[in-house]
Amino acid sequence: MAKFVMWGSYCEDALEKRTPYRADHLAGLQSQKDRGVLLSLGPTMDNTKVFGIYEADDQATVRQLIENDPYWQNGIWTEYELYAWNQVF
């Protein structure tokens, strides 16, 4: 399986706007982690960017996970870029 790095951005006032979607967002992430596809994900300390590491068969699988997330569907995540990652260490 390949590894992928995701860098994304949060909307303005994300901490307040995410509240109605947070429980579903976290449950989805936990499910991905339990299945081994999500290795790590979280915001930067200033809550303006999100960073994640995924392991999946292909980029399309990861894009589907990101775009089905309540944060993406409700505009909490406003954009993202996905990169194939060569983990050396």
C-alpha positions in Angstrom: 0.0 0.0 0.0 1.1 3.6 -0.7 1.2 6.4 1.8 -0.3 9.8 1.2 0.1 13.2 2.9 -2.8 15.6 3.1 -2.4 19.3 3.7 -5.6 21.3 4.0 -7.1 24.6 5.3 -9.8 25.4 7.8 -12.5 28.1 7.3 -12.6 31.2 9.4 -13.9 30.6 12.9 -13.5 26.8 12.5 -13.5 26.1 16.2 -17.1 27.5 16.5 -18.4 26.4 13.1 -17.2 22.7 13.5 -19.4 22.1 16.6 -22.4 20.5 14.9 -20.2 18.2 12.9 -17.5 17.3 15.4 -18.9 14.0 16.8 -19.5 12.6 13.3 -16.1 13.8 12.1 -14.2 12.2 15.0 -16.2 8.9 14.7 -15.3 8.7 11.0 -11.7 9.4 11.7 -11.6 6.7 14.4 -13.2 4.2 12.0 -10.5 5.0 9.4 -7.8 4.6 12.1 -9.3 1.3 13.2 -9.2 0.1 9.6 -5.5 1.2 9.3 -6.1 3.7 6.5 -5.6 6.8 8.6 -2.3 6.9 10.4 -2.4 10.4 11.8 -4.4 13.6 11.4 -4.7 16.9 13.2 -4.7 20.7 13.0 -1.7 23.0 13.3 -1.5 24.8 16.6 -3.1 27.9 15.2 -6.0 25.9 13.8 -5.6 27.2 10.3 -4.3 24.0 8.6 -4.9 20.3 8.8 -2.3 17.6 8.2 -2.9 13.9 7.7 -1.1 10.7 6.8 -3.0 7.9 5.1 -2.1 4.5 3.8 -4.3 3.2 1.0 -4.2 1.4 -2.4 -4.5 4.6 -4.3 -5.1 8.4 -4.2 -8.7 8.1 -5.2 -9.5 6.1 -2.0 -8.0 8.8 0.1 -9.8 11.6 -1.8 -13.0 9.8 -1.2 -12.4 9.6 2.6 -11.5 13.3 2.8 -14.4 14.4 0.7 -16.9 12.2 2.6 -15.8 13.8 5.9 -18.4 16.1 7.5 -15.7 18.8 7.8 -15.2 18.8 4.0 -18.9 18.5 3.2 -19.9 21.4 5.5 -17.1 23.8 4.6 -14.9 23.5 7.7 -12.1 22.2 5.6 -12.0 24.6 2.7 -9.3 23.1 0.5 -6.7 20.3 0.5 -3.8 18.9 -1.4 -2.8 15.3 -1.5 0.7 14.0 -2.2 2.0 10.5 -2.6 4.7 10.1 0.2 7.9 8.2 0.2 8.5 7.5 3.9 12.2 7.1 4.5 12.3 7.1 8.3 
